[in-house]
Each structure stands twice: as C-alpha cells, then as structure tokens.
Amino acid sequence: MTTTKTATSNADNAATSAEDTPSPVYCSMLPLSTKTLTFLGDLLRAHLKTIGSRWRKLPAGKIATIVLAVLRHDQRLADMAGANNVSASTVRRWVLETIELLAARAPRLDRALKKIVRAGGEVVLLDGTLIRTRRRTGRDNRKHYSGKHKAHGLLVVALTDTRGNLLWVSAVRPGRSSEITTARHNRLTARLREAGLGAIADLGFVGLDDDTDDPVIITGRKAAGGRPVTPAQKQVNRLISAERAPVEHGFAALKAWRILTKVRLDAIHVTKLLRALMVLATTEHTR
C-alpha cells in the first residue's frame, strides 16, 4: 500500500524528473561453476597481455561473465550492454573475440582420435544434429532448410567417447546435407581406420563404411528392398542403440548453451561457436 502511494505521489509531482526515479534491476542466475568463469577470465587476461591491450572498458573477469551470460542464456546484447554502461557493438565484439579464443583450443580430429588411443580406448560414438537458425533469404534459404527436421538450420557431426564426453565437432554444413555426406566430407572412415578405432552410429550412417570385411563404422540394420528387419536384427539394433545412448549426453551438454536454441549469428561464425561451446562444456563437466 505504501509503495503504491509513493509511486502515485512521484507521478503527480511535476518537479521530479524521470531521471530521478529508481532504475529497475534485472537479475539472472548463471548456472556455471567458478572453474569455468576462472578459466575464461584467465584466458582473456592472457590474450590481452599477448596483444598488448592495457585498457578495456571493463576488467577481464567482468567481460567473461557478460560473455558467458550471452552464450548460456542467449541474453540480448543490448540488455547486457545497458546494464554495464557499454554499447551493444562492444558486447558483440567481446563475444566474437572470446569465441575465437575458445575455438582455437578445440582439438582437431586427428589429435582427438590419438588422445582416445593413448587412453586405451577402442570405440567412439558418432552422431549428427541440426543447429536451428533463422530463416535465410535468397539462395541460402533453400539449402539451409532440412526436410528431415522441417526447419532451417546447419548440420554438424560430432564424436564422443563411450561416456558421452565431446571429443570433436565438424564444421557446419547446410541443413539440407545428410549426415553421411558430412562424415564423408571429413573423411571420418579413413581417419578412424588410420587411428585403429571403431565408431558406433545410428541408422542415419548406414552405408558410410562400405568395407564389409573390416568395417570401422558399426550401425544397425534397416529394411531395404522390400525385405523387413528380422527379429534378430531388431535385437541387434536395440543393443547398438543402448551402446550409443551416451552420445546424446554430449549433444545435451552442447545444447544446454541456449544461444544454440536458434542461432542469430552469421553462418561463418557458427563452426567457431560450436567448437567454443564444446571447450566450455568440457571445462564445465567431464564424465
């Protein structure tokens, strides 16, 4: 009751300017560990020291918090800028700069496979997913539309270990591309064979490995040529699905970063964004 009277009194008082009224405060919890914030803050400090930047509008730790809020909660740049007395273009520059730094730390495919071999691993998990984007204009509109998902987006293929920890993500491809095409573009079968590893994948990768004598891509069976799947093959499919289930945890950890809910960045930045988020997801939680 008192608050209402005070608000009415201020509104009726012509001598009180709008600038004198208290500003509303918007708070949001950032569900990330101190380890992740410290890691990103240290990374930014080292970068600023390397490039000889002696001054920024805000300290590195604060910039790291702002960038993490944008990536984790998909906070609008203007909202974060207004709360910290900087421009939206400055926040955008910080976000892109941080994405660049994090993406540079993402492992390449050959190094990721060698790491698994050194750890004594024999199998990795393979899967693909669509990163949804805004509807495109012109020629990009058609090639970014996925008929499988009935949405516009970019396709990415990823590898995880048997516990679901992300190891590597591919460069993004237009949404109309298939998972097999993306895997072949990255020569996954040859790379796995060179490393001496096998991969378990879903039915979307049937036909990726055409070496029937020594396959490295293990998939289930699906009906083809009018021949239904036998009960024994259905049982094999269930067993393979159970083995590859942890790969979904890897994608869940990646998509927990809500900036991927519907990406508004230009497509040229999405590959670096995914690799940056993989580094953050690995820092935040490793099974």
N, C-alpha and C positions, 0 to 999 in steps of 0.2 A: 504494500500500500504506500509506504514511504517513497519507494523508488518511483512509483507512478506519479506521485505528486511532484517530486523533484523534476522528473522529465518534462511534465506539463509546464512547470514554472520556467524551466530553461527555454522551452519552445516559445513561451509567451514573452520572454524578456528580450526586447529588441536590442538591448545593449550588449548581449552575449553573442559573439561571432561563432560561426560554425567551426572555426579552427580551435576554439577553446573547449569544445566538447570532448570527452574522453574517447579514445580510439578503441574499437572492439579488438579483441585479441583472439586469434585462431590458433589452437594448439593441435598437434597431431603426434601420436606416438610413433617412433621409428623402431620397429621390431628387429633390430640388428644388434649383434654383440659389440662390446667395446673393442674386441680384437679387430673386427672389420673396420671400424672407424679409425683406430690407431694405424692400421695397415695403410689405409688410403691417405690419411694425413701425412704419414711419413713419406709415402710415395710422392705426394705433391711437394713437400718440402725439399726432397732430393732433386726433383725436377726444377724447381725454382732456383735452387743453388747451381744446378748444371747450366741453366740458360742465363744466369747472372741477373735474375729479376729480384731487385732489392725491395720492391714495394708492390703490394696488391691492396685493393680496396678493403679486403677482409683477410684475416690470418688463414693459413692453410687448413687448420682444423675446422674452422667455420665453413670454409669453402667445401671441404669434404662432406660435412653434414648436409649442406644445401644440395650438393650433387646426389648424395645417397637418397635424400627425400624425393628428388625428381625421378630417380631410377626406380626406387622401391614403391612409391605411392603414385607415380605419374602426376606429381604436382605440376600445375601450370607454371611456366616460367615467370609470368607477370605476378603471380601470387607470391612466389618466393622472392622476387625482386623487390616488391613493395614492402615486404616485412623486414628486409635487410638494407633498405635505402640504396639499392643499386638498380641499374636498368635491366630489363628483360634480356637485351642483347648481351650484357655482361654475363648473366647466368647461363645463357646458351653457350657462350664461348667457354665458360668453365666446364660445362657438361661435355662438350665435344673434346676439349683438351684432356679431360680425365678419361673419357672413353678411349682416346688414342693411347694414353699411357697404359691403361689396363689391357687393352687388346694386344699390345706389344709383348705382354707377359704370358699370353696364351700359348700353350705348346703346339708345335707343328705336328702333323700326323706321324711322321717317321719317329720323332722323339717320343711322342706319346706311346707308340707301339713298343719302342725299345724299353721304355720305363716299365711296361707291363711284363715284358720278357725278363728283365732284371729282377723283378719282384717274384718271379716264379709262376706268373700267370700263363694260362694256355688258351683262354677264351675271352672274347669281349662281346658286348651286346650292341647290336646295330638297330637303329630305328630312325624314322624321319617324322617331321611335324611341320605344320603350316603356321607361320607367324603372320597374323592378320594385320592388314594395313588399310589405310583409307582407300577409297575408290580412286583409281587413277584416271587421267584424261588422255585423250589421243590414242596413240598406238599402245602405250603401256597398259591401258585399261583391259584389253583383251588378254594379253599374255600374262597378266598378274591375276587373272580370275581362275580359281581352282574349281573344276567341275566336280571333283570328289567331295570337297568341303562346302561347295556352293557359297564361296566367299572370296574376296580379294586378299591376296597375301603373297608371301615369299616362302619357298620351301627350303628347309635346312635338314641335313642329315647329321647325326651325332653318334659317337661311340661312348659307351660307359664300361666300367669294369663290372664284375659279377655282383657287386654290392650296390650298383647304381650311381657311383661317382662319375661325374662327367670327365672324359679324357680329351675329347676333341670335338669341335663343331666345324662343319664345312662352310664354305662361302655360300651365301644365299643364292637361290635360283628363282626365276619367275614361278608364280603359283601354278601355272598350267604344266610345269615339268613333273615328271614322275620320279619316284624315289630311286628306281633303278638307274634312270638317266643321270641323276645327281651322283649316285655312287660310282657309276662308270666314269663320269667326268673327273672324279678324284682318284681313279684307278685303285679303288679300295681292295678289290680282289687280289690284284698283283702285290699291293703293299702288305696285305695280311700274309700272303704266301711267302714273301721275302722275309718277313719277321718270324715266320713259323707259328702263327697264331690262327685260330679259327674264330668265327663270328656266328652268333645265333641271332636270327632275324625273323620277322613275321612274314605272312604270306605275300605282302607287297614286294618282297625281294625275290620271289620265286623266279628263277631263270637268270639271276645275276651271275651265278657261277655255273658255267656250262661244262666244267670238268667233272664228269660223273665218277671217275675212278678215284680222284683225290680231291673232293670238294673242301673248300675252306669256309663257305657260307652255308650254314645249316638252317634250312627252312622246313616248314610243314608241307603237306600235300593239299592241293585243291582240285576240285572237279574240273575236268577238261575233256573236250571231245565227246561229250555226252556220257562220259563214264563217271558215276558218282564216287564219292570218297567212301572207302570201305570202313567198317568198324575199327579195324586195326589201325588204319591211317588216321582216323579220328582220335584214337587214343594217343598216337604219336603227336598229333597236333596239340592236344591238351598238355602233354608233357613238355613240349617245346615252349608253349605259352607260359607255363609255370616257371620255366628256367629263365625266360626273357622278361619276366614281370618287373625286375628291379630297374630296367631301363626307363620305365615310366616315372620312377622316383627322380631320376636325373632330369627329365623334362619338367617335372613338377617343381623342382628346385630352381630351374631356369625361369619358368613362367610365374614363379612367385614374385618376380620383379614386374610390377604392374605396368611398367612402360611398354611391355610386350602385349598388353591387352589389345591395343590397336595402335600400331606404330604410326607416328606422325612425321618421323624423320624421313629425309630423302633416302631412297633405296641404297645409295652408295655408302651410307653410314651404317646400314643395318648389320652387315657382316661384322664390323668392328664392335658394334653394340653387343651382339650376341657373344662374341669372344670376351669382351669386357665383363659381361654379366656372368659368364662361366667362371672367370677368375674370382669374382666376388662371391659367387655361390660356393666355390671350392674353399675359399677362405672362411666363409661363414660356417660351413658344416661339411665335414667329410665322414662318411660312414666307415 
